[in-house]
Amino acid sequence: MAVEKGGQAKGNDVLRIGICGLGRAGWGMIRQEVKDLPQIRIVAGCDVIKERAERLAAAHGAAAYTDFKEFLKDPNIELVVIATRSIDHGPMTIEALKAGKNVLVEKPMAMNAKQADRMIATARKCRRLLLVRQNRRFDPSFQQAREIIASGKLGPLVLIRLRQHGYQRRNDWQTLKRYGGGLFFNWGPHMVDCGMRLLGSPAASVWGDLQRVAAVGDAEDHVKVVVKGRNGAVLDFEVSGGVAIRQPEWQIAGRYGALQIDNNQCQLRYLDPKAWQKIKAISDTPADGASFGNPEPLKWIEEQFPVAPKLKLSFWEEIYKAAKCGAKFPVTLEEARDNVRVMDLARKGTGF
């Protein structure tokens, strides 16, 4: 990427984005992430609330729109960012692709797998780039967990347990099903995406329990999902706005040990399988005393260290490379679509 003095990318090297939906995600997160990046420029904003569009325009010297169709006609926009309510993601993405725009859509990608299929088919038919904002895939904690699993220290995986707990009496649009609200569509895509990538296996079965605990409205704010992988390992995750005492965020167990990541700190406890003594199962002799029959001293290797993965990926750098250089984006459309399919299966029979 060519950069001028002062840290600004040169004309054609800048990725010009237009953000549609200037609420919590569009204004509060996406704008904050890109506003100081020299290779990204916000050139337009669209929101049904005029004041929000004008606020973005004033802050970034951008064009302001309240009409989505007019927004899509802006020739200055190279990448449309869809950051509207969940229910709008699919239809607006398809409309933007048909208008000839490349699209980055906020999670959830779609309301269901069938809608995700239509979005992918439209992108391919229109020969446009479709990207999904599964930005938690780029978090240091995920990268750290993946590196430790790949090292073999844990051995074959047995259990992946992910938790996001809190307690909040929420009352915004995210509490209403008619807008695609609910904590599953909010945090669930992150949990499914990271969990399924660590599981490293397609789902053989999916079970889910969704409840409304503390939030108002009619959408769920407590989600429990268990996925059994074809490789035999289990992904168990919870995301809740109705649990007042939190649990550690990441716990991963394998045949030889376990990893816990919480508050950006790693705790690793594992055995060296090469140092194991060979033992036999004894079926005809009862255990002696209170033991289980094998008082073997286990030589645990224990490590504690801050989260610091070797691989450091930047979400927006990868977006830039995909949109401007034709590079492969780390989150494939097949993976994003599979995340939606797992969520479909988890919702079955829950009433949500």
TIFIMI-550475 format. One record per residue (C-alpha): z negated, y, x negated. Coordinates in nm, 3 decimals, decimal comma. Example, Ala and Ser with C-alpha at 12.3 -4.5 7.8 and 13.67 -1.06 7.14 Angstrom:
! TIFIMI-550475
+---------+---------+---------+
:       z :       y :       x :
+---------+---------+---------+
:  -0,780 :  -0,450 :  -1,230 :
:  -0,714 :  -0,106 :  -1,367 :
+---------+---------+---------+
//
This chain:
! TIFIMI-550475
+---------+---------+---------+
:       z :       y :       x :
+---------+---------+---------+
:   0,000 :   0,000 :   0,000 :
:   0,100 :   0,338 :  -0,143 :
:  -0,178 :   0,599 :  -0,122 :
:  -0,148 :   0,971 :  -0,177 :
:  -0,405 :   1,185 :  -0,356 :
:  -0,712 :   1,230 :  -0,139 :
:  -0,705 :   0,870 :  -0,022 :
:  -0,439 :   0,898 :   0,252 :
:  -0,168 :   0,635 :   0,280 :
:   0,187 :   0,768 :   0,262 :
:   0,394 :   0,821 :   0,579 :
:   0,557 :   0,489 :   0,654 :
:   0,274 :   0,292 :   0,491 :
:   0,020 :   0,408 :   0,752 :
:  -0,036 :   0,182 :   1,054 :
:  -0,029 :   0,406 :   1,358 :
:  -0,244 :   0,275 :   1,642 :
:  -0,301 :   0,378 :   2,001 :
:  -0,627 :   0,275 :   2,168 :
:  -0,632 :   0,203 :   2,540 :
:  -0,983 :   0,199 :   2,683 :
:  -1,219 :   0,452 :   2,527 :
:  -1,557 :   0,322 :   2,632 :
:  -1,807 :   0,119 :   2,433 :
:  -1,546 :  -0,098 :   2,257 :
:  -1,263 :   0,151 :   2,210 :
:  -1,461 :   0,464 :   2,126 :
:  -1,792 :   0,323 :   2,008 :
:  -1,668 :   0,033 :   1,793 :
:  -1,295 :   0,027 :   1,717 :
:  -1,262 :   0,402 :   1,658 :
:  -1,570 :   0,394 :   1,435 :
:  -1,429 :   0,106 :   1,231 :
:  -1,092 :   0,269 :   1,158 :
:  -1,160 :   0,643 :   1,151 :
:  -1,216 :   0,657 :   0,775 :
:  -0,960 :   0,395 :   0,670 :
:  -0,670 :   0,558 :   0,480 :
:  -0,418 :   0,294 :   0,591 :
:  -0,494 :   0,328 :   0,965 :
:  -0,425 :   0,635 :   1,178 :
:  -0,520 :   0,684 :   1,543 :
:  -0,222 :   0,859 :   1,699 :
:  -0,293 :   0,816 :   2,071 :
:  -0,564 :   0,731 :   2,320 :
:  -0,551 :   0,629 :   2,683 :
:  -0,826 :   0,616 :   2,941 :
:  -0,845 :   0,661 :   3,317 :
:  -1,121 :   0,915 :   3,251 :
:  -0,935 :   1,222 :   3,126 :
:  -1,228 :   1,361 :   2,929 :
:  -1,247 :   1,047 :   2,716 :
:  -0,879 :   1,064 :   2,622 :
:  -0,911 :   1,434 :   2,540 :
:  -1,223 :   1,367 :   2,328 :
:  -1,028 :   1,119 :   2,116 :
:  -0,732 :   1,357 :   2,091 :
:  -0,956 :   1,638 :   1,967 :
:  -1,131 :   1,416 :   1,713 :
:  -0,813 :   1,269 :   1,560 :
:  -0,529 :   1,508 :   1,638 :
:  -0,391 :   1,238 :   1,866 :
:  -0,200 :   1,235 :   2,194 :
:  -0,404 :   1,188 :   2,512 :
:  -0,296 :   0,981 :   2,812 :
:  -0,445 :   0,877 :   3,142 :
:  -0,139 :   0,676 :   3,250 :
:  -0,087 :   0,345 :   3,070 :
:   0,289 :   0,339 :   3,130 :
:   0,327 :   0,683 :   2,973 :
:   0,104 :   0,576 :   2,685 :
:   0,336 :   0,280 :   2,614 :
:   0,636 :   0,514 :   2,594 :
:   0,487 :   0,698 :   2,295 :
:   0,723 :   0,615 :   2,004 :
:   0,455 :   0,707 :   1,751 :
:   0,241 :   0,402 :   1,839 :
:   0,307 :   0,094 :   1,623 :
:   0,013 :  -0,113 :   1,743 :
:  -0,145 :  -0,092 :   2,088 :
:  -0,515 :  -0,180 :   2,094 :
:  -0,631 :  -0,307 :   2,434 :
:  -1,004 :  -0,233 :   2,469 :
:  -1,033 :  -0,218 :   2,848 :
:  -1,238 :  -0,433 :   3,087 :
:  -1,195 :  -0,807 :   3,039 :
:  -1,004 :  -0,853 :   3,366 :
:  -0,735 :  -0,613 :   3,238 :
:  -0,673 :  -0,774 :   2,898 :
:  -0,406 :  -1,021 :   3,007 :
:  -0,194 :  -0,798 :   3,235 :
:  -0,207 :  -0,496 :   3,004 :
:  -0,122 :  -0,704 :   2,697 :
:   0,181 :  -0,853 :   2,872 :
:   0,297 :  -0,508 :   2,987 :
:   0,260 :  -0,366 :   2,636 :
:   0,452 :  -0,656 :   2,479 :
:   0,735 :  -0,612 :   2,731 :
:   0,742 :  -0,243 :   2,641 :
:   0,821 :  -0,345 :   2,283 :
:   0,477 :  -0,284 :   2,133 :
:   0,276 :  -0,500 :   1,897 :
:  -0,068 :  -0,564 :   2,046 :
:  -0,426 :  -0,619 :   1,930 :
:  -0,629 :  -0,731 :   2,230 :
:  -1,007 :  -0,720 :   2,244 :
:  -1,185 :  -1,046 :   2,317 :
:  -1,189 :  -1,227 :   2,551 :
:  -0,819 :  -1,278 :   2,496 :
:  -0,771 :  -1,380 :   2,858 :
:  -0,959 :  -1,481 :   3,172 :
:  -0,839 :  -1,841 :   3,139 :
:  -0,611 :  -2,064 :   2,930 :
:  -0,315 :  -2,030 :   3,169 :
:  -0,321 :  -1,653 :   3,129 :
:  -0,349 :  -1,693 :   2,750 :
:  -0,040 :  -1,915 :   2,760 :
:   0,154 :  -1,644 :   2,945 :
:   0,049 :  -1,385 :   2,690 :
:   0,159 :  -1,601 :   2,398 :
:   0,489 :  -1,690 :   2,568 :
:   0,558 :  -1,320 :   2,633 :
:   0,486 :  -1,226 :   2,270 :
:   0,729 :  -1,492 :   2,147 :
:   0,998 :  -1,405 :   2,399 :
:   0,973 :  -1,034 :   2,315 :
:   0,940 :  -1,108 :   1,942 :
:   0,632 :  -0,892 :   1,919 :
:   0,309 :  -0,940 :   1,728 :
:   0,005 :  -1,044 :   1,931 :
:  -0,336 :  -1,040 :   1,761 :
:  -0,679 :  -1,118 :   1,907 :
:  -0,990 :  -0,927 :   1,799 :
:  -1,207 :  -1,222 :   1,697 :
:  -1,368 :  -0,994 :   1,439 :
:  -1,685 :  -1,202 :   1,395 :
:  -1,469 :  -1,455 :   1,209 :
:  -1,478 :  -1,201 :   0,924 :
:  -1,857 :  -1,161 :   0,917 :
:  -2,028 :  -1,249 :   0,586 :
:  -2,258 :  -1,498 :   0,763 :
:  -1,961 :  -1,700 :   0,889 :
:  -1,789 :  -1,693 :   0,553 :
:  -2,114 :  -1,798 :   0,383 :
:  -2,166 :  -2,091 :   0,622 :
:  -1,809 :  -2,207 :   0,576 :
:  -1,839 :  -2,196 :   0,197 :
:  -2,160 :  -2,401 :   0,198 :
:  -2,013 :  -2,660 :   0,434 :
:  -1,703 :  -2,684 :   0,211 :
:  -1,924 :  -2,734 :  -0,097 :
:  -2,035 :  -3,072 :   0,041 :
:  -2,404 :  -2,998 :  -0,011 :
:  -2,481 :  -3,072 :   0,354 :
:  -2,262 :  -3,381 :   0,372 :
:  -2,077 :  -3,473 :   0,692 :
:  -2,180 :  -3,238 :   0,973 :
:  -2,417 :  -3,351 :   1,246 :
:  -2,514 :  -3,033 :   1,431 :
:  -2,415 :  -2,666 :   1,442 :
:  -2,661 :  -2,450 :   1,635 :
:  -2,579 :  -2,082 :   1,700 :
:  -2,807 :  -1,837 :   1,881 :
:  -2,784 :  -1,477 :   2,006 :
:  -3,096 :  -1,398 :   2,206 :
:  -3,233 :  -1,083 :   2,360 :
:  -3,373 :  -0,948 :   2,685 :
:  -3,203 :  -0,664 :   2,868 :
:  -3,183 :  -0,557 :   3,233 :
:  -2,819 :  -0,460 :   3,203 :
:  -2,637 :  -0,284 :   3,489 :
:  -2,292 :  -0,177 :   3,365 :
:  -1,950 :  -0,328 :   3,454 :
:  -2,026 :  -0,624 :   3,229 :
:  -2,264 :  -0,750 :   3,499 :
:  -1,985 :  -0,779 :   3,761 :
:  -1,755 :  -1,080 :   3,792 :
:  -1,474 :  -0,881 :   3,956 :
:  -1,420 :  -0,695 :   3,626 :
:  -1,447 :  -1,003 :   3,407 :
:  -1,808 :  -0,928 :   3,328 :
:  -2,080 :  -1,162 :   3,211 :
:  -2,232 :  -1,241 :   2,874 :
:  -2,004 :  -1,541 :   2,825 :
:  -1,692 :  -1,322 :   2,815 :
:  -1,883 :  -1,066 :   2,607 :
:  -2,042 :  -1,270 :   2,326 :
:  -1,907 :  -1,616 :   2,412 :
:  -1,567 :  -1,574 :   2,241 :
:  -1,744 :  -1,501 :   1,912 :
:  -1,972 :  -1,803 :   1,943 :
:  -1,689 :  -2,036 :   2,041 :
:  -1,455 :  -1,909 :   1,770 :
:  -1,705 :  -1,931 :   1,483 :
:  -1,857 :  -2,254 :   1,612 :
:  -1,527 :  -2,437 :   1,660 :
:  -1,401 :  -2,329 :   1,319 :
:  -1,717 :  -2,464 :   1,153 :
:  -1,704 :  -2,781 :   1,365 :
:  -1,359 :  -2,840 :   1,221 :
:  -1,255 :  -3,071 :   1,502 :
:  -1,103 :  -3,044 :   1,850 :
:  -1,347 :  -3,074 :   2,140 :
:  -1,389 :  -3,424 :   2,283 :
:  -1,625 :  -3,301 :   2,557 :
:  -1,771 :  -2,968 :   2,670 :
:  -2,083 :  -2,905 :   2,879 :
:  -2,204 :  -2,566 :   2,993 :
:  -2,488 :  -2,404 :   3,184 :
:  -2,457 :  -2,042 :   3,298 :
:  -2,734 :  -1,849 :   3,472 :
:  -2,828 :  -1,495 :   3,569 :
:  -3,179 :  -1,414 :   3,444 :
:  -3,245 :  -1,045 :   3,378 :
:  -2,922 :  -0,856 :   3,446 :
:  -2,825 :  -0,717 :   3,785 :
:  -2,484 :  -0,773 :   3,942 :
:  -2,339 :  -1,119 :   4,001 :
:  -2,229 :  -1,229 :   3,651 :
:  -2,422 :  -1,453 :   3,412 :
:  -2,642 :  -1,322 :   3,132 :
:  -2,759 :  -1,659 :   2,996 :
:  -2,520 :  -1,919 :   2,852 :
:  -2,582 :  -2,261 :   2,701 :
:  -2,285 :  -2,468 :   2,578 :
:  -2,270 :  -2,805 :   2,401 :
:  -1,941 :  -2,922 :   2,248 :
:  -1,898 :  -3,272 :   2,109 :
:  -1,624 :  -3,278 :   1,846 :
:  -1,386 :  -3,565 :   1,798 :
:  -1,540 :  -3,599 :   1,453 :
:  -1,877 :  -3,682 :   1,613 :
:  -2,048 :  -3,354 :   1,524 :
:  -2,204 :  -3,133 :   1,792 :
:  -2,179 :  -2,757 :   1,844 :
:  -2,474 :  -2,622 :   2,043 :
:  -2,479 :  -2,249 :   2,114 :
:  -2,673 :  -2,007 :   2,330 :
:  -2,609 :  -1,643 :   2,407 :
:  -2,861 :  -1,480 :   2,635 :
:  -2,983 :  -1,149 :   2,763 :
:  -3,276 :  -1,328 :   2,923 :
:  -3,467 :  -1,484 :   2,631 :
:  -3,754 :  -1,264 :   2,516 :
:  -3,835 :  -1,448 :   2,190 :
:  -3,534 :  -1,499 :   1,967 :
:  -3,449 :  -1,800 :   1,751 :
:  -3,266 :  -1,810 :   1,415 :
:  -2,899 :  -1,719 :   1,446 :
:  -2,742 :  -2,004 :   1,247 :
:  -2,873 :  -2,358 :   1,187 :
:  -2,636 :  -2,621 :   1,050 :
:  -2,739 :  -2,980 :   0,975 :
:  -2,551 :  -3,247 :   0,783 :
:  -2,627 :  -3,595 :   0,659 :
:  -2,782 :  -3,469 :   0,335 :
:  -2,946 :  -3,143 :   0,436 :
:  -2,951 :  -2,826 :   0,642 :
:  -2,868 :  -2,457 :   0,627 :
:  -3,033 :  -2,172 :   0,814 :
:  -2,901 :  -1,815 :   0,818 :
:  -3,106 :  -1,539 :   0,981 :
:  -3,141 :  -1,167 :   0,915 :
:  -2,882 :  -1,196 :   0,636 :
:  -3,093 :  -1,449 :   0,448 :
:  -2,993 :  -1,809 :   0,372 :
:  -3,228 :  -2,104 :   0,347 :
:  -3,075 :  -2,424 :   0,212 :
:  -3,249 :  -2,762 :   0,183 :
:  -3,055 :  -3,070 :   0,077 :
:  -3,061 :  -3,397 :  -0,115 :
:  -2,841 :  -3,518 :  -0,396 :
:  -2,695 :  -3,842 :  -0,252 :
:  -2,620 :  -3,963 :  -0,606 :
:  -2,995 :  -3,979 :  -0,673 :
:  -3,070 :  -4,198 :  -0,372 :
:  -3,216 :  -4,543 :  -0,426 :
:  -3,049 :  -4,824 :  -0,239 :
:  -3,271 :  -4,956 :   0,040 :
:  -3,231 :  -5,218 :   0,310 :
:  -3,333 :  -5,217 :   0,673 :
:  -3,614 :  -5,471 :   0,729 :
:  -3,602 :  -5,611 :   1,079 :
:  -3,870 :  -5,881 :   1,067 :
:  -4,158 :  -5,696 :   0,904 :
:  -4,373 :  -5,446 :   1,095 :
:  -4,445 :  -5,109 :   0,938 :
:  -4,758 :  -5,094 :   0,724 :
:  -5,021 :  -4,857 :   0,857 :
:  -4,900 :  -4,528 :   0,998 :
:  -4,580 :  -4,507 :   0,796 :
:  -4,227 :  -4,589 :   0,908 :
:  -4,188 :  -4,856 :   0,644 :
:  -4,038 :  -4,658 :   0,355 :
:  -4,264 :  -4,410 :   0,173 :
:  -3,971 :  -4,296 :  -0,041 :
:  -4,031 :  -3,961 :  -0,216 :
:  -3,737 :  -3,740 :  -0,134 :
:  -3,636 :  -3,492 :  -0,404 :
:  -3,531 :  -3,191 :  -0,203 :
:  -3,322 :  -2,916 :  -0,357 :
:  -3,427 :  -2,587 :  -0,197 :
:  -3,253 :  -2,252 :  -0,227 :
:  -3,312 :  -1,913 :  -0,069 :
:  -3,072 :  -1,626 :  -0,121 :
:  -2,918 :  -1,329 :   0,063 :
:  -2,586 :  -1,372 :   0,243 :
:  -2,320 :  -1,305 :  -0,020 :
:  -2,004 :  -1,514 :   0,030 :
:  -1,748 :  -1,537 :  -0,248 :
:  -1,468 :  -1,466 :  -0,002 :
:  -1,492 :  -1,118 :   0,146 :
:  -1,238 :  -1,060 :   0,421 :
:  -1,182 :  -0,727 :   0,593 :
:  -1,077 :  -0,749 :   0,958 :
:  -0,874 :  -0,428 :   0,955 :
:  -0,719 :  -0,502 :   0,617 :
:  -0,591 :  -0,830 :   0,764 :
:  -0,466 :  -0,644 :   1,073 :
:  -0,282 :  -0,401 :   0,846 :
:  -0,122 :  -0,681 :   0,642 :
:  -0,011 :  -0,863 :   0,957 :
:   0,131 :  -0,555 :   1,130 :
:   0,289 :  -0,381 :   0,830 :
:   0,365 :  -0,660 :   0,582 :
:   0,434 :  -0,960 :   0,804 :
:   0,139 :  -1,156 :   0,663 :
:  -0,017 :  -1,439 :   0,859 :
:  -0,328 :  -1,325 :   1,047 :
:  -0,629 :  -1,553 :   0,984 :
:  -0,695 :  -1,595 :   1,359 :
:  -0,397 :  -1,788 :   1,496 :
:  -0,287 :  -1,763 :   1,857 :
:  -0,343 :  -2,138 :   1,893 :
:  -0,705 :  -2,097 :   1,785 :
:  -0,757 :  -1,799 :   2,016 :
:  -0,606 :  -1,991 :   2,306 :
:  -0,826 :  -2,294 :   2,230 :
:  -1,134 :  -2,069 :   2,243 :
:  -1,038 :  -1,972 :   2,599 :
:  -0,981 :  -2,340 :   2,691 :
:  -1,329 :  -2,436 :   2,568 :
:  -1,477 :  -2,153 :   2,775 :
:  -1,283 :  -2,274 :   3,081 :
:  -1,435 :  -2,620 :   3,040 :
:  -1,785 :  -2,482 :   2,987 :
:  -1,769 :  -2,284 :   3,313 :
:  -1,678 :  -2,581 :   3,530 :
:  -1,936 :  -2,657 :   3,795 :
:  -2,165 :  -2,366 :   3,696 :
:  -2,086 :  -2,130 :   3,983 :
:  -1,969 :  -1,864 :   3,738 :
+---------+---------+---------+
//
